[in-house]
Amino acid sequence: MTTRGFRTTIFVCLLGMVAASVLVTVCVLVPSGNANRARSCVTNVRPLPLALSARLGREDWGIPAARLYLAWRVLLSQPTRTWSDMLHSLRLWGRVRSGISKQHETMMEALLDASQAKKQLGGVVVHRPSRYGLEFEPWNQIARQGEIHPNQTLAVMAELGLERDRLIQFQKASYTVQDVVHAAVTNFIWEDELEWTTISLALYLPPAGCWVDKYGRVSDFDRLCTTLCSKPLGTGSCFGTHTLYAIATLLAADKQEPVLSPASQSLARQRLAQAIEQLAQVQRADGHWPIRWYPTSAGSEALAAVSAEDATYDLVVTGHSLEWLALVPEDIRVNDTMIERALLYVVSCIIEAPPARLQSRYCPYTHAGNALKLWCPLAWQQFQRSPAVSHEIPSGK
């Protein structure tokens, strides 16, 4: 080998060693940089979450105020034995704090203090601090406690209007709602159930339109919208109704703080209009929508996991559908007669429900009650201001 060739070989080797060192350095530093980027997303959390506004329109749906009041009192008087029950009851009461019952004050304490939650849930701990913030345990079938859907607790916090600096106590440590948002953003994965996460981020992040997860991957509301709209009607939890509620929430949030492109807005509107048309075609004579409301076999996977008892439980689809229909943009036509028939159906279902059924299926009943609240806002406001909100159920309901 010549001297020149030897020098060239040495130079190439040295260059390779330098390149390897640089690669190792980059591999070490990139995760740290990504984590910092993820943490920086927390600064975009809104001081107050956006408030969802229902459609303006009819107030009189042919339902006597006394029946509406009774339906709400029935729901708000139910004992809440699980974390999910508490979330649904609090969500039904909503953002207004005036006139809140002692029962709901206790639920709020459990939501914001892990020791209180542990006491109320028979020793089960649901709050879960992590390196990324504050999380909540997923549903445990044996203990029958925890979140049934990922970020369900955060979505309820958003709908309750809890500010980002609201304190959440875990033993001797204090967290805030912002820490819960931080955990949701940092742990975001596309393979997860996205509906409640969508609701959470749509209400807490705008005008920020994107976020960074713990792997440094950037996600945004446009992709989230496209992903939700690509699902066949009927797929997802509660027979696809959560997906439609998430899409309607995205549009409602975008109207207040634009985060969607025109293409995503159009796609979301088309999907909601398609679902409305489908519901109009399958509504039954008594006003309910069946669990097989979708046009294809797309939801067959969800049906396969449903028991025979649940398969006749059409209040799930009817109550949930009325919720997202109330959030649809004003210029998307929704037939009043269709809505009136569905509202009359859910009022009767709530008032006539056997106590055992009401307790075992509390979730869909509260969604139905929330739908009544959205479609009859003046009656709901009067109900909340009324001294009758003592949650005592008259005999012979």
C-alpha positions as a Markdown table, in Angstrom:
| # | Residue | x | y | z |
|---|---|---|---|---|
| 1 | Met | 0.0 | 0.0 | 0.0 |
| 2 | Thr | 1.4 | 3.5 | -0.9 |
| 3 | Thr | 1.8 | 6.2 | 1.7 |
| 4 | Arg | -1.0 | 8.1 | 0.0 |
| 5 | Gly | -3.3 | 5.1 | 0.1 |
| 6 | Phe | -2.5 | 4.5 | 3.8 |
| 7 | Arg | -3.4 | 8.1 | 4.6 |
| 8 | Thr | -6.7 | 7.8 | 2.7 |
| 9 | Thr | -7.6 | 4.7 | 4.7 |
| 10 | Ile | -6.8 | 6.3 | 8.0 |
| 11 | Phe | -8.8 | 9.4 | 7.0 |
| 12 | Val | -11.9 | 7.2 | 6.0 |
| 13 | Cys | -11.7 | 5.4 | 9.3 |
| 14 | Leu | -11.5 | 8.6 | 11.3 |
| 15 | Leu | -14.4 | 10.0 | 9.3 |
| 16 | Gly | -16.4 | 6.9 | 10.1 |
| 17 | Met | -15.6 | 7.1 | 13.8 |
| 18 | Val | -16.7 | 10.8 | 13.9 |
| 19 | Ala | -20.0 | 9.9 | 12.0 |
| 20 | Ala | -20.7 | 7.1 | 14.5 |
| 21 | Ser | -20.1 | 9.5 | 17.4 |
| 22 | Val | -22.4 | 12.1 | 15.9 |
| 23 | Leu | -25.1 | 9.4 | 15.4 |
| 24 | Val | -24.8 | 8.2 | 19.0 |
| 25 | Thr | -25.1 | 11.7 | 20.3 |
| 26 | Val | -28.1 | 12.4 | 18.1 |
| 27 | Cys | -29.8 | 9.2 | 19.3 |
| 28 | Val | -29.2 | 10.3 | 22.9 |
| 29 | Leu | -30.3 | 13.8 | 22.5 |
| 30 | Val | -33.4 | 13.4 | 20.3 |
| 31 | Pro | -35.6 | 11.7 | 22.9 |
| 32 | Ser | -34.8 | 14.5 | 25.3 |
| 33 | Gly | -35.5 | 17.1 | 22.7 |
| 34 | Asn | -38.8 | 15.5 | 21.9 |
| 35 | Ala | -39.8 | 15.3 | 25.5 |
| 36 | Asn | -39.1 | 19.0 | 25.8 |
| 37 | Arg | -41.2 | 19.7 | 22.8 |
| 38 | Ala | -44.0 | 17.6 | 24.2 |
| 39 | Arg | -43.8 | 19.5 | 27.5 |
| 40 | Ser | -43.9 | 22.8 | 25.7 |
| 41 | Cys | -47.3 | 21.9 | 24.3 |
| 42 | Val | -48.8 | 22.3 | 27.8 |
| 43 | Thr | -48.3 | 26.1 | 27.5 |
| 44 | Asn | -51.0 | 26.0 | 24.9 |
| 45 | Val | -53.7 | 24.8 | 27.3 |
| 46 | Arg | -56.6 | 27.3 | 27.4 |
| 47 | Pro | -57.2 | 29.1 | 30.8 |
| 48 | Leu | -60.8 | 27.9 | 30.4 |
| 49 | Pro | -62.0 | 25.2 | 28.1 |
| 50 | Leu | -64.3 | 26.1 | 25.2 |
| 51 | Ala | -68.0 | 25.8 | 26.0 |
| 52 | Leu | -70.2 | 23.7 | 23.7 |
| 53 | Ser | -73.2 | 25.6 | 22.4 |
| 54 | Ala | -76.3 | 23.7 | 21.3 |
| 55 | Arg | -78.4 | 24.6 | 18.2 |
| 56 | Leu | -80.8 | 27.5 | 18.5 |
| 57 | Gly | -84.4 | 26.6 | 17.6 |
| 58 | Arg | -87.5 | 25.3 | 19.1 |
| 59 | Glu | -87.9 | 25.3 | 22.9 |
| 60 | Asp | -91.3 | 23.7 | 23.0 |
| 61 | Trp | -91.1 | 20.1 | 22.0 |
| 62 | Gly | -94.5 | 19.1 | 23.3 |
| 63 | Ile | -93.1 | 17.9 | 26.6 |
| 64 | Pro | -94.6 | 19.3 | 29.8 |
| 65 | Ala | -92.0 | 21.0 | 32.0 |
| 66 | Ala | -93.1 | 18.8 | 34.9 |
| 67 | Arg | -92.1 | 15.6 | 33.0 |
| 68 | Leu | -88.7 | 17.1 | 32.1 |
| 69 | Tyr | -88.1 | 18.1 | 35.7 |
| 70 | Leu | -89.1 | 14.6 | 36.9 |
| 71 | Ala | -86.8 | 13.0 | 34.4 |
| 72 | Trp | -83.9 | 15.1 | 35.5 |
| 73 | Arg | -84.7 | 14.5 | 39.2 |
| 74 | Val | -84.8 | 10.8 | 38.7 |
| 75 | Leu | -81.4 | 10.8 | 37.1 |
| 76 | Leu | -79.7 | 13.2 | 39.5 |
| 77 | Ser | -81.0 | 11.3 | 42.5 |
| 78 | Gln | -79.4 | 8.0 | 41.6 |
| 79 | Pro | -76.6 | 6.6 | 43.8 |
| 80 | Thr | -73.2 | 6.6 | 42.1 |
| 81 | Arg | -71.2 | 3.6 | 42.9 |
| 82 | Thr | -68.5 | 3.7 | 40.3 |
| 83 | Trp | -66.1 | 6.3 | 38.8 |
| 84 | Ser | -68.0 | 6.1 | 35.6 |
| 85 | Asp | -71.3 | 6.8 | 37.4 |
| 86 | Met | -69.8 | 9.9 | 39.0 |
| 87 | Leu | -68.5 | 11.2 | 35.7 |
| 88 | His | -71.8 | 10.7 | 34.0 |
| 89 | Ser | -73.7 | 12.4 | 36.9 |
| 90 | Leu | -71.4 | 15.4 | 37.0 |
| 91 | Arg | -71.5 | 15.7 | 33.2 |
| 92 | Leu | -75.3 | 15.8 | 33.4 |
| 93 | Trp | -75.2 | 18.6 | 35.9 |
| 94 | Gly | -72.8 | 20.5 | 33.7 |
| 95 | Arg | -70.8 | 23.8 | 34.0 |
| 96 | Val | -73.3 | 25.6 | 36.3 |
| 97 | Arg | -72.3 | 25.4 | 40.0 |
| 98 | Ser | -75.3 | 27.2 | 41.5 |
| 99 | Gly | -77.8 | 25.0 | 43.2 |
| 100 | Ile | -75.5 | 22.0 | 43.2 |
| 101 | Ser | -76.6 | 19.3 | 45.6 |
| 102 | Lys | -74.5 | 18.0 | 48.4 |
| 103 | Gln | -74.3 | 14.7 | 46.5 |
| 104 | His | -72.7 | 16.5 | 43.5 |
| 105 | Glu | -70.4 | 18.5 | 45.8 |
| 106 | Thr | -69.1 | 15.2 | 47.1 |
| 107 | Met | -68.6 | 13.9 | 43.6 |
| 108 | Met | -66.6 | 17.0 | 42.7 |
| 109 | Glu | -64.4 | 16.5 | 45.8 |
| 110 | Ala | -63.7 | 12.9 | 44.6 |
| 111 | Leu | -62.9 | 14.2 | 41.1 |
| 112 | Leu | -60.4 | 16.7 | 42.5 |
| 113 | Asp | -59.0 | 14.7 | 45.5 |
| 114 | Ala | -57.7 | 11.2 | 45.2 |
| 115 | Ser | -58.2 | 10.5 | 48.9 |
| 116 | Gln | -61.8 | 11.5 | 48.7 |
| 117 | Ala | -62.2 | 9.3 | 45.6 |
| 118 | Lys | -60.6 | 6.4 | 47.4 |
| 119 | Lys | -63.0 | 6.8 | 50.3 |
| 120 | Gln | -66.1 | 6.9 | 48.0 |
| 121 | Leu | -65.0 | 4.0 | 45.8 |
| 122 | Gly | -64.4 | 1.5 | 48.5 |
| 123 | Gly | -60.6 | 1.9 | 48.7 |
| 124 | Val | -59.9 | 1.8 | 44.9 |
| 125 | Val | -57.4 | 4.4 | 43.7 |
| 126 | Val | -58.3 | 5.9 | 40.3 |
| 127 | His | -55.9 | 8.9 | 40.1 |
| 128 | Arg | -52.5 | 7.9 | 38.7 |
| 129 | Pro | -49.5 | 10.3 | 38.8 |
| 130 | Ser | -46.9 | 9.6 | 36.1 |
| 131 | Arg | -43.8 | 11.2 | 34.7 |
| 132 | Tyr | -46.0 | 12.9 | 32.1 |
| 133 | Gly | -48.6 | 14.4 | 34.5 |
| 134 | Leu | -51.7 | 13.0 | 36.0 |
| 135 | Glu | -53.7 | 10.1 | 34.5 |
| 136 | Phe | -56.6 | 7.9 | 35.5 |
| 137 | Glu | -56.7 | 4.2 | 35.8 |
| 138 | Pro | -58.5 | 2.4 | 32.9 |
| 139 | Trp | -61.6 | 0.4 | 33.6 |
| 140 | Asn | -61.0 | -2.7 | 35.8 |
| 141 | Gln | -63.6 | -5.3 | 35.1 |
| 142 | Ile | -63.0 | -7.0 | 38.5 |
| 143 | Ala | -63.1 | -3.9 | 40.7 |
| 144 | Arg | -65.6 | -2.2 | 38.3 |
| 145 | Gln | -63.8 | 1.1 | 38.7 |
| 146 | Gly | -61.8 | 3.4 | 36.4 |
| 147 | Glu | -62.2 | 5.1 | 33.1 |
| 148 | Ile | -64.2 | 3.1 | 30.5 |
| 149 | His | -62.8 | 5.2 | 27.7 |
| 150 | Pro | -59.3 | 6.8 | 27.4 |
| 151 | Asn | -59.3 | 10.4 | 28.6 |
| 152 | Gln | -63.0 | 10.2 | 29.6 |
| 153 | Thr | -62.3 | 12.0 | 32.9 |
| 154 | Leu | -60.5 | 14.8 | 31.1 |
| 155 | Ala | -63.4 | 15.2 | 28.6 |
| 156 | Val | -65.8 | 15.5 | 31.5 |
| 157 | Met | -63.5 | 18.1 | 33.2 |
| 158 | Ala | -63.7 | 20.0 | 29.9 |
| 159 | Glu | -67.4 | 19.9 | 29.7 |
| 160 | Leu | -67.7 | 20.9 | 33.3 |
| 161 | Gly | -65.6 | 24.0 | 32.4 |
| 162 | Leu | -62.8 | 23.3 | 34.9 |
| 163 | Glu | -60.0 | 25.8 | 34.4 |
| 164 | Arg | -56.4 | 24.6 | 33.6 |
| 165 | Asp | -55.1 | 25.8 | 37.0 |
| 166 | Arg | -57.8 | 23.9 | 39.0 |
| 167 | Leu | -56.0 | 21.9 | 41.7 |
| 168 | Ile | -56.2 | 18.1 | 41.9 |
| 169 | Gln | -54.8 | 16.6 | 45.1 |
| 170 | Phe | -53.0 | 13.3 | 45.2 |
| 171 | Gln | -51.7 | 12.5 | 48.7 |
| 172 | Lys | -49.3 | 15.3 | 49.6 |
| 173 | Ala | -48.8 | 16.4 | 46.0 |
| 174 | Ser | -50.8 | 18.9 | 44.1 |
| 175 | Tyr | -51.5 | 18.7 | 40.4 |
| 176 | Thr | -53.7 | 20.7 | 38.0 |
| 177 | Val | -56.0 | 20.1 | 35.1 |
| 178 | Gln | -53.2 | 21.2 | 33.0 |
| 179 | Asp | -51.2 | 18.2 | 34.2 |
| 180 | Val | -54.1 | 16.0 | 33.0 |
| 181 | Val | -54.0 | 17.6 | 29.5 |
| 182 | His | -50.2 | 17.2 | 29.5 |
| 183 | Ala | -50.5 | 13.5 | 30.1 |
| 184 | Ala | -53.2 | 13.1 | 27.4 |
| 185 | Val | -51.1 | 15.0 | 24.8 |
| 186 | Thr | -47.8 | 13.2 | 25.7 |
| 187 | Asn | -49.4 | 9.7 | 25.7 |
| 188 | Phe | -51.4 | 10.4 | 22.5 |
| 189 | Ile | -51.4 | 7.4 | 20.1 |
| 190 | Trp | -53.4 | 7.0 | 16.9 |
| 191 | Glu | -54.2 | 3.3 | 17.6 |
| 192 | Asp | -56.1 | 4.2 | 20.8 |
| 193 | Glu | -59.8 | 4.9 | 21.1 |
| 194 | Leu | -59.8 | 8.6 | 20.0 |
| 195 | Glu | -63.3 | 9.9 | 20.7 |
| 196 | Trp | -63.0 | 11.2 | 24.2 |
| 197 | Thr | -59.5 | 12.3 | 23.6 |
| 198 | Thr | -60.8 | 14.4 | 20.7 |
| 199 | Ile | -63.4 | 16.0 | 22.9 |
| 200 | Ser | -60.7 | 16.8 | 25.5 |
| 201 | Leu | -58.2 | 18.3 | 23.2 |
| 202 | Ala | -60.8 | 20.2 | 21.1 |
| 203 | Leu | -62.0 | 22.0 | 24.2 |
| 204 | Tyr | -58.6 | 22.6 | 25.9 |
| 205 | Leu | -56.1 | 23.2 | 23.1 |
| 206 | Pro | -57.5 | 25.7 | 20.5 |
| 207 | Pro | -56.3 | 28.0 | 19.1 |
| 208 | Ala | -53.4 | 25.6 | 19.1 |
| 209 | Gly | -54.1 | 23.2 | 16.2 |
| 210 | Cys | -51.4 | 20.6 | 16.9 |
| 211 | Trp | -49.5 | 18.8 | 19.6 |
| 212 | Val | -46.4 | 16.7 | 20.1 |
| 213 | Asp | -46.4 | 13.3 | 21.8 |
| 214 | Lys | -43.6 | 11.7 | 23.9 |
| 215 | Tyr | -42.0 | 10.3 | 20.8 |
| 216 | Gly | -41.7 | 13.7 | 19.1 |
| 217 | Arg | -44.5 | 13.0 | 16.6 |
| 218 | Val | -46.6 | 16.0 | 15.7 |
| 219 | Ser | -50.4 | 15.4 | 15.4 |
| 220 | Asp | -53.1 | 17.9 | 14.5 |
| 221 | Phe | -56.9 | 18.3 | 14.4 |
| 222 | Asp | -57.1 | 17.9 | 10.6 |
| 223 | Arg | -55.7 | 14.4 | 10.8 |
| 224 | Leu | -57.9 | 13.7 | 13.8 |
| 225 | Cys | -61.0 | 14.8 | 11.9 |
| 226 | Thr | -60.0 | 12.8 | 8.8 |
| 227 | Thr | -59.4 | 9.7 | 11.0 |
| 228 | Leu | -62.8 | 9.9 | 12.7 |
| 229 | Cys | -64.7 | 10.6 | 9.5 |
| 230 | Ser | -63.1 | 7.6 | 7.8 |
| 231 | Lys | -64.8 | 5.2 | 10.2 |
| 232 | Pro | -67.8 | 3.5 | 8.7 |
| 233 | Leu | -71.0 | 4.6 | 10.4 |
| 234 | Gly | -71.8 | 2.4 | 13.4 |
| 235 | Thr | -68.2 | 1.6 | 14.3 |
| 236 | Gly | -66.7 | 2.6 | 17.7 |
| 237 | Ser | -68.1 | 2.5 | 21.2 |
| 238 | Cys | -71.8 | 3.0 | 21.8 |
| 239 | Phe | -72.5 | 1.9 | 18.2 |
| 240 | Gly | -70.6 | 4.7 | 16.6 |
| 241 | Thr | -72.4 | 7.6 | 18.4 |
| 242 | His | -69.3 | 8.7 | 20.3 |
| 243 | Thr | -67.5 | 9.2 | 17.0 |
| 244 | Leu | -70.2 | 11.5 | 15.7 |
| 245 | Tyr | -70.3 | 13.4 | 19.0 |
| 246 | Ala | -66.5 | 13.9 | 18.7 |
| 247 | Ile | -66.9 | 15.1 | 15.1 |
| 248 | Ala | -69.7 | 17.5 | 16.1 |
| 249 | Thr | -67.5 | 18.8 | 19.0 |
| 250 | Leu | -64.6 | 19.4 | 16.6 |
| 251 | Leu | -66.8 | 21.5 | 14.4 |
| 252 | Ala | -68.3 | 23.4 | 17.4 |
| 253 | Ala | -64.8 | 24.1 | 18.7 |
| 254 | Asp | -63.5 | 25.1 | 15.3 |
| 255 | Lys | -66.4 | 27.7 | 15.0 |
| 256 | Gln | -65.0 | 29.4 | 18.1 |
| 257 | Glu | -61.3 | 28.9 | 17.5 |
| 258 | Pro | -60.4 | 27.8 | 14.0 |
| 259 | Val | -58.3 | 24.7 | 14.0 |
| 260 | Leu | -59.6 | 22.8 | 10.9 |
| 261 | Ser | -58.8 | 23.4 | 7.3 |
| 262 | Pro | -61.7 | 24.0 | 4.9 |
| 263 | Ala | -61.3 | 20.4 | 3.6 |
| 264 | Ser | -61.6 | 19.0 | 7.1 |
| 265 | Gln | -64.6 | 21.2 | 7.8 |
| 266 | Ser | -66.3 | 20.0 | 4.6 |
| 267 | Leu | -65.5 | 16.3 | 5.4 |
| 268 | Ala | -66.9 | 16.6 | 8.9 |
| 269 | Arg | -70.1 | 18.3 | 7.7 |
| 270 | Gln | -70.6 | 15.6 | 5.1 |
| 271 | Arg | -70.2 | 12.9 | 7.6 |
| 272 | Leu | -72.8 | 14.4 | 10.0 |
| 273 | Ala | -75.2 | 15.1 | 7.2 |
| 274 | Gln | -74.9 | 11.4 | 6.1 |
| 275 | Ala | -75.6 | 10.2 | 9.6 |
| 276 | Ile | -78.6 | 12.5 | 9.9 |
| 277 | Glu | -80.0 | 11.1 | 6.7 |
| 278 | Gln | -79.5 | 7.6 | 7.9 |
| 279 | Leu | -81.2 | 8.2 | 11.2 |
| 280 | Ala | -84.2 | 9.7 | 9.4 |
| 281 | Gln | -84.6 | 6.5 | 7.4 |
| 282 | Val | -84.5 | 4.1 | 10.4 |
| 283 | Gln | -86.4 | 5.9 | 13.1 |
| 284 | Arg | -89.1 | 3.7 | 14.6 |
| 285 | Ala | -92.7 | 4.7 | 15.2 |
| 286 | Asp | -92.2 | 5.3 | 19.0 |
| 287 | Gly | -89.3 | 7.7 | 18.2 |
| 288 | His | -86.3 | 5.6 | 19.0 |
| 289 | Trp | -83.3 | 4.7 | 16.8 |
| 290 | Pro | -82.3 | 1.0 | 16.9 |
| 291 | Ile | -78.7 | -0.1 | 17.6 |
| 292 | Arg | -78.6 | -1.4 | 14.0 |
| 293 | Trp | -79.1 | 2.1 | 12.7 |
| 294 | Tyr | -76.1 | 2.2 | 10.3 |
| 295 | Pro | -76.5 | 1.3 | 6.6 |
| 296 | Thr | -74.0 | -1.6 | 6.4 |
| 297 | Ser | -72.5 | -4.3 | 8.5 |
| 298 | Ala | -69.8 | -1.9 | 9.7 |
| 299 | Gly | -70.9 | -2.1 | 13.3 |
| 300 | Ser | -71.3 | -5.8 | 13.4 |
| 301 | Glu | -68.1 | -6.1 | 15.5 |
| 302 | Ala | -69.6 | -3.8 | 18.2 |
| 303 | Leu | -72.8 | -5.8 | 18.2 |
| 304 | Ala | -70.9 | -9.1 | 18.6 |
| 305 | Ala | -69.7 | -7.9 | 22.0 |
| 306 | Val | -73.2 | -6.9 | 23.2 |
| 307 | Ser | -75.3 | -9.2 | 25.3 |
| 308 | Ala | -78.8 | -10.1 | 24.4 |
| 309 | Glu | -80.2 | -7.7 | 27.0 |
| 310 | Asp | -78.2 | -4.8 | 25.6 |
| 311 | Ala | -79.2 | -5.7 | 22.1 |
| 312 | Thr | -82.7 | -4.4 | 22.9 |
| 313 | Tyr | -81.5 | -1.4 | 24.6 |
| 314 | Asp | -82.3 | 1.3 | 22.0 |
| 315 | Leu | -81.9 | 4.1 | 24.5 |
| 316 | Val | -78.2 | 3.9 | 24.0 |
| 317 | Val | -78.4 | 5.0 | 20.4 |
| 318 | Thr | -81.3 | 7.4 | 20.8 |
| 319 | Gly | -79.9 | 9.3 | 23.8 |
| 320 | His | -76.4 | 9.5 | 22.4 |
| 321 | Ser | -77.6 | 10.5 | 18.9 |
| 322 | Leu | -79.7 | 13.3 | 20.3 |
| 323 | Glu | -76.6 | 14.7 | 22.0 |
| 324 | Trp | -74.5 | 15.0 | 18.9 |
| 325 | Leu | -77.5 | 16.2 | 16.8 |
| 326 | Ala | -77.8 | 19.1 | 19.3 |
| 327 | Leu | -74.3 | 20.2 | 18.4 |
| 328 | Val | -74.6 | 20.1 | 14.6 |
| 329 | Pro | -74.0 | 23.4 | 12.8 |
| 330 | Glu | -77.2 | 25.4 | 12.3 |
| 331 | Asp | -77.0 | 25.3 | 8.5 |
| 332 | Ile | -77.1 | 21.5 | 8.4 |
| 333 | Arg | -80.8 | 20.6 | 8.3 |
| 334 | Val | -82.2 | 18.5 | 11.1 |
| 335 | Asn | -85.9 | 17.6 | 10.9 |
| 336 | Asp | -87.8 | 18.9 | 13.9 |
| 337 | Thr | -90.4 | 16.1 | 13.9 |
| 338 | Met | -87.6 | 13.5 | 14.1 |
| 339 | Ile | -86.1 | 15.3 | 17.1 |
| 340 | Glu | -89.5 | 15.7 | 18.9 |
| 341 | Arg | -90.3 | 12.0 | 18.5 |
| 342 | Ala | -86.9 | 11.0 | 19.9 |
| 343 | Leu | -87.2 | 13.4 | 22.8 |
| 344 | Leu | -90.6 | 12.1 | 23.8 |
| 345 | Tyr | -89.2 | 8.6 | 23.7 |
| 346 | Val | -86.3 | 9.3 | 26.0 |
| 347 | Val | -88.4 | 11.2 | 28.5 |
| 348 | Ser | -90.7 | 8.2 | 28.8 |
| 349 | Cys | -87.8 | 5.8 | 29.1 |
| 350 | Ile | -86.3 | 7.7 | 32.0 |
| 351 | Ile | -89.5 | 8.2 | 33.9 |
| 352 | Glu | -90.7 | 4.6 | 33.4 |
| 353 | Ala | -87.4 | 2.9 | 34.0 |
| 354 | Pro | -87.3 | 0.2 | 36.7 |
| 355 | Pro | -84.9 | 1.3 | 39.5 |
| 356 | Ala | -82.7 | -1.8 | 38.9 |
| 357 | Arg | -82.4 | -1.1 | 35.2 |
| 358 | Leu | -81.7 | 2.6 | 35.8 |
| 359 | Gln | -78.9 | 1.8 | 38.2 |
| 360 | Ser | -77.3 | -0.9 | 36.0 |
| 361 | Arg | -77.6 | 1.2 | 32.8 |
| 362 | Tyr | -76.9 | 4.6 | 34.4 |
| 363 | Cys | -74.6 | 5.7 | 31.6 |
| 364 | Pro | -77.1 | 5.7 | 28.6 |
| 365 | Tyr | -79.8 | 7.2 | 30.8 |
| 366 | Thr | -77.6 | 10.2 | 31.7 |
| 367 | His | -76.8 | 10.7 | 28.0 |
| 368 | Ala | -80.5 | 10.8 | 27.3 |
| 369 | Gly | -80.9 | 13.3 | 30.2 |
| 370 | Asn | -78.1 | 15.4 | 28.8 |
| 371 | Ala | -79.8 | 15.4 | 25.4 |
| 372 | Leu | -83.0 | 16.8 | 27.0 |
| 373 | Lys | -80.9 | 19.5 | 28.6 |
| 374 | Leu | -79.3 | 20.5 | 25.2 |
| 375 | Trp | -82.6 | 20.5 | 23.3 |
| 376 | Cys | -84.6 | 22.2 | 26.1 |
| 377 | Pro | -82.2 | 24.7 | 27.6 |
| 378 | Leu | -84.7 | 27.1 | 29.1 |
| 379 | Ala | -86.5 | 24.3 | 31.0 |
| 380 | Trp | -83.1 | 23.1 | 32.2 |
| 381 | Gln | -82.1 | 26.6 | 33.5 |
| 382 | Gln | -85.5 | 26.9 | 35.3 |
| 383 | Phe | -85.0 | 23.4 | 36.8 |
| 384 | Gln | -81.6 | 24.3 | 38.1 |
| 385 | Arg | -82.9 | 27.5 | 39.7 |
| 386 | Ser | -85.9 | 25.8 | 41.2 |
| 387 | Pro | -86.1 | 25.0 | 44.9 |
| 388 | Ala | -87.5 | 21.7 | 43.7 |
| 389 | Val | -84.0 | 20.6 | 42.8 |
| 390 | Ser | -83.8 | 18.7 | 46.0 |
| 391 | His | -83.4 | 15.4 | 44.1 |
| 392 | Glu | -86.3 | 13.9 | 46.1 |
| 393 | Ile | -88.4 | 11.7 | 43.8 |
| 394 | Pro | -92.2 | 12.1 | 44.2 |
| 395 | Ser | -94.0 | 8.9 | 45.1 |
| 396 | Gly | -95.8 | 7.2 | 42.2 |
| 397 | Lys | -93.5 | 8.6 | 39.6 |
